[in-house]
């Protein structure tokens, strides 16, 4: 299984390094392929991510006995909400910085300080995704492949958004850091198995971030997504998950 997860981690790395060369990302209206990818990501959130979040909630309920930690009982969804709020705050910071740079310096990108905050956050986000290749709920190769498909198409659209926000510094530095984060998370997973309570909380934070990023990038009003392609991707991936 370690070799399989390494191959999938390398696939995530390839997405980060080479998605910039995909010709359809800047199309308006969105290409059918990208709309279908959005459907896949949304299906992943509702059919896989939310049920798995509930499983992690049950783990915390079962394991936590200390009164000091009772906050986490039945509150995994609150942790996910905090993750969503954190990533929403990041997006607001990015938009504010980009607008300020345009007005004051005639630059169509964020400041370097905001870039580093944004990339550091996504480095941790990617690192956890890499770690969960080994220690997530995917116990079979089929499950791992479905996990890979959903997050690979998610990375394509999130990479595009990061490139739009930070321009050349993302291609020069950012994409390499995010690619490295995947391998770093995977390598930590090979060497260390974190306690399931910690994984449950980290997964909840990740889930909130994934939900916000999926809805922000895969359902953009101004990009006039192709509904039927979106629906086809949604239906196809849902069927795959239900049959897995």
C-alpha positions in Angstrom: 0.0 0.0 0.0 2.9 2.4 0.7 4.1 2.1 -3.0 0.5 2.8 -4.2 0.1 5.9 -2.0 3.5 7.1 -3.1 2.4 6.9 -6.8 -0.8 8.8 -5.9 1.2 11.4 -4.0 3.5 11.8 -7.0 0.3 12.3 -9.1 -0.8 15.2 -6.8 2.7 16.7 -7.3 2.3 16.5 -11.0 -1.0 18.3 -10.9 0.6 21.2 -9.0 3.6 21.4 -11.2 1.9 21.0 -14.6 -1.8 22.2 -14.3 -0.7 25.6 -15.4 -0.3 24.2 -19.0 -4.0 23.1 -19.2 -5.5 25.2 -22.0 -9.1 25.3 -20.8 -8.7 27.0 -17.4 -9.1 30.6 -18.6 -12.1 29.9 -20.8 -15.3 32.1 -20.3 -17.7 30.5 -20.1 -16.0 27.6 -18.4 -15.1 24.5 -20.4 -17.3 21.5 -20.1 -14.4 19.5 -18.7 -13.8 22.0 -15.9 -17.5 22.1 -15.1 -17.6 18.3 -14.9 -14.6 18.5 -12.5 -16.6 20.9 -10.3 -19.4 18.3 -10.2 -16.9 15.6 -9.1 -15.6 17.8 -6.3 -19.1 18.7 -5.0 -20.1 15.0 -5.1 -16.9 14.2 -3.0 -17.9 16.8 -0.4 -21.5 15.5 0.1 -21.1 11.8 -0.5 -17.7 11.1 1.1 -16.4 14.1 3.1 -19.4 14.8 5.3 -20.1 11.1 6.2 -16.4 10.7 7.0 -16.6 13.8 9.2 -19.4 12.1 11.1 -17.2 9.0 11.6 -14.4 11.2 13.1 -17.0 12.8 15.3 -17.9 9.3 16.6 -14.2 8.6 17.3 -14.0 11.7 19.5 -17.2 10.8 21.3 -15.8 7.3 22.0 -12.3 8.3 23.1 -12.6 11.5 25.0 -13.2 11.1 28.7 -11.6 14.2 30.2 -14.0 16.9 31.2 -11.5 19.5 30.0 -11.9 18.1 26.4 -15.7 17.6 26.5 -15.9 20.6 24.0 -15.0 18.2 21.2 -17.7 15.7 22.0 -20.4 16.1 19.3 -18.6 19.3 18.1 -16.5 18.1 15.2 -18.8 20.0 12.9 -18.0 23.2 14.8 -14.3 22.5 14.2 -15.1 22.1 10.5 -16.9 25.4 10.6 -13.9 27.0 12.1 -11.8 25.6 9.3 -14.2 27.0 6.8 -14.2 30.4 8.5 -10.3 30.4 8.6 -10.1 29.8 4.9 -12.8 32.4 4.2 -10.8 34.9 6.2 -7.8 34.0 4.0 -9.7 34.6 0.8 -10.9 38.0 2.1 -7.4 38.9 3.0 -6.2 38.0 -0.5 -8.9 40.0 -2.2 -8.3 43.0 0.0 -4.5 42.9 -0.6 -5.0 42.5 -4.4 -7.3 45.4 -4.5 -4.9 47.6 -2.5 -2.0 46.6 -4.7 -4.0 47.6 -7.8 -4.9 50.9 -6.4 -1.6 51.9 -4.9 1.0 50.2 -7.0 -0.9 49.3 -10.2 0.0 45.6 -9.6 -2.5 42.8 -10.3 -1.4 40.6 -7.5 -1.3 40.4 -3.7 1.6 41.7 -1.5 4.4 39.3 -0.7 3.4 39.1 2.9 -0.1 38.0 2.0 1.4 35.5 -0.4 3.5 33.8 2.3 0.5 33.7 4.7 -1.7 32.1 2.0 0.9 29.6 0.8 1.8 28.6 4.4 -1.8 27.8 5.1 -2.2 25.8 1.9 1.1 24.0 2.7 -0.4 22.7 5.9 -3.6 21.9 4.0 -1.7 19.9 1.4 0.4 18.2 4.0 -2.6 16.8 5.7 -4.0 15.6 2.4 -0.7 13.8 1.8 -0.7 12.3 5.3 -4.3 11.1 4.9 -3.3 9.1 1.8 -1.8 6.6 4.3 -4.0 7.2 7.4 -7.4 8.2 6.0 -10.5 6.1 5.7 -9.4 4.7 2.3 -8.6 1.0 3.0 -8.5 -0.3 -0.6 -6.8 0.7 -3.8 -10.2 1.6 -5.2 -10.9 4.0 -2.3 -7.5 5.6 -2.7 -8.1 6.1 -6.5 -11.5 7.8 -5.8 -9.8 10.0 -3.2 -7.1 10.9 -5.7 -9.6 11.7 -8.5 -11.6 14.1 -6.4 -8.7 16.0 -4.9 -6.7 16.1 -8.2 -9.5 17.9 -9.9 -9.9 20.1 -6.8 -6.2 20.9 -7.0 -6.5 22.0 -10.6 -9.0 24.7 -9.8 -7.4 25.8 -6.6 -4.0 26.1 -8.3 -5.7 28.3 -10.9 -7.1 30.5 -8.2 -3.8 30.8 -6.4 -2.1 31.7 -9.7 -4.7 34.4 -10.4 -4.1 35.9 -6.9 -0.3 35.8 -6.8 0.8 35.7 -10.4 4.5 34.9 -11.2 5.6 34.3 -7.6 3.1 31.4 -7.4 4.7 29.7 -10.4 8.2 30.5 -9.3 7.8 29.5 -5.6 4.3 28.6 -4.5 3.5 25.6 -6.7 6.8 24.0 -5.7 6.1 24.4 -2.0 2.6 23.0 -2.4 3.9 20.0 -4.4 6.6 19.5 -1.7 3.9 19.7 1.0 2.1 16.6 -0.4 5.3 14.6 -0.3 6.2 15.9 3.2 2.8 14.9 4.5 3.1 11.5 2.9 6.6 11.0 4.3 5.4 11.9 7.8 2.6 9.4 7.3 5.2 6.7 6.6 7.2 7.4 9.7 4.6 8.5 12.2 1.0 7.5 13.0 -0.7 10.3 14.9 -3.3 9.4 17.5 -6.8 9.1 15.9 -8.2 11.9 18.1 -5.7 14.4 16.7 -6.5 13.1 13.2 -10.2 13.6 13.8 -9.7 17.3 14.8 -7.3 17.9 11.9 -9.6 16.2 9.5 -12.5 18.4 10.6 -10.4 21.6 10.0 -9.4 20.2 6.6 -13.0 19.4 5.8 -14.0 23.0 6.4 -11.3 24.2 4.1 -12.2 21.8 1.4 -15.9 22.7 1.6 -15.2 26.4 1.2 -12.6 26.0 -1.5 -14.8 23.6 -3.5 -17.8 25.9 -3.3 -15.7 29.0 -4.1 -13.8 27.6 -7.1 -16.2 25.0 -8.5 -19.4 27.1 -8.4 -18.3 30.6 -9.7 -21.2 32.7 -10.9 -19.2 35.0 -13.2 -17.6 32.0 -15.0 -21.0 30.8 -16.3 -20.4 27.1 -15.6 -21.9 24.5 -17.9 -24.7 23.0 -15.8 -25.2 19.8 -17.8 -21.4 19.0 -17.7 -21.4 19.8 -13.9 -24.4 17.5 -13.4 -22.8 14.7 -15.4 -19.6 14.9 -13.3 -21.7 15.0 -10.1 -23.7 12.0 -11.1 -20.8 9.9 -12.4 -18.6 10.4 -9.4 -21.6 9.8 -7.0 -22.3 6.5 -8.7 -18.6 5.5 -8.4 -18.6 6.4 -4.7 -21.8 4.4 -4.0 -20.5 1.4 -5.9 -17.0 1.5 -4.2 
